[in-house]
Amino acid sequence: MERGRLERAGRTTALAAAAAVALTGVAVWQLSGGAQRSPGAGVAQGDGYAALPHVSVQTSPGGCGTGWASGHPGLQVFDVTNSGVSPADVQLVEPRSGAVLGEVESLAPNRSRPLLVRLAAGSYAFRCLQQDTDAVTGPTVTVTGDGRGTPAVVPVTQQDLIPAALAYQHWVAGQLPALVTDVDALHSAVASGDLAGAKQRWLTAHLAYERLGAAYGAFGDVDGEINGPRSQATGFHGVGYGLWHQGSTTGLEPVAAKLLSDVQGLAAAWPKVQLDPAVLGVRAHEIVENAIEFELSGRTDYGSGSSLATVGANLDGTAEVLSLLRPLLTSRVPMPQIDAAMAAARAQLTADGSVPLGGLTQPQRERLNAVFGDLVEQLAPVAAVLDIRRTQ
């Protein structure tokens, strides 16, 4: 898998998917839609929600939530305008718990953006977080009536995520010695000219590396050397291409030796690495997203036919991240649905067996695409709810 290319894109996709699922009352935060625009006439008609009721709301340090004085239940749009002089985040919250129903991020001064949300009976207020100022909470508005609303979720803090990040670092540290051993065995097989043994050991080592998906952002440039594209003529793909395409180990010993050196260096440096706690939620979604883009597309198969096995290793990595984050996720996202989607993806991989990706029948491929499409959608809210948000 090519690493690190989707970090911001993964977060954007996750947030968008969370917004879409939230309309069903299942997932988490509703988000603003559309581009920032100048306030004024035509906002409601141009935001794609013209058929829904609109309320204009102002945000500024001295007037958070101005314009909203009474509420009604159901799906509706708040046209949020930043009247301040600096960018602002705006959240619709339940004042008592601080739980968030919707948000507009990085709203520029004198710009508006629509916030789509479904309200149930309850008490709500806007919380305005102007840059370089303390958070301000506007007046509480009471909504009465019937109907289900967008679920509200209490934001996480960096302190909430630190235990999971430390546990994951410890888990990775426990995996790295075996990875070094596997790559050492691969190098020995290549150096001795054992083609069949080298192929077998390549797969074992490569899958061991692929299980470490959530850590790749902390590996730095060495990740590209270890698992980057074949054009670099290094790492797993450089060795793998030679083994399967030239059908011999000739000339591959220096490449395998460099791979071993890089993996040994990674293991030696890992105790000094500080994994950013904020990345775990994104990785839980992004590992599968990367697997779909790079493995299930066949883009990173250089002859081994191991794409499905690699996706299975990616699922192992995702499962490890979810297990560590589960205490934070249980009250915030529908974990039974995520668990079911993970199980369905695993079952489909098992059903397809060791068939190379190109050998799947059309019905098999359609089922594989369907279960992984559902899984990446179910995982998207994880990234959304575990994104650290300012609340003060």
Summary of the structure (lengths in Angstrom):
residues: 392
radius of gyration: 24.3
end to end distance: 38.8
largest distance: 78.2
contacts: 1352
relative contact order: 0.14
helix: 52%
strand: 15%
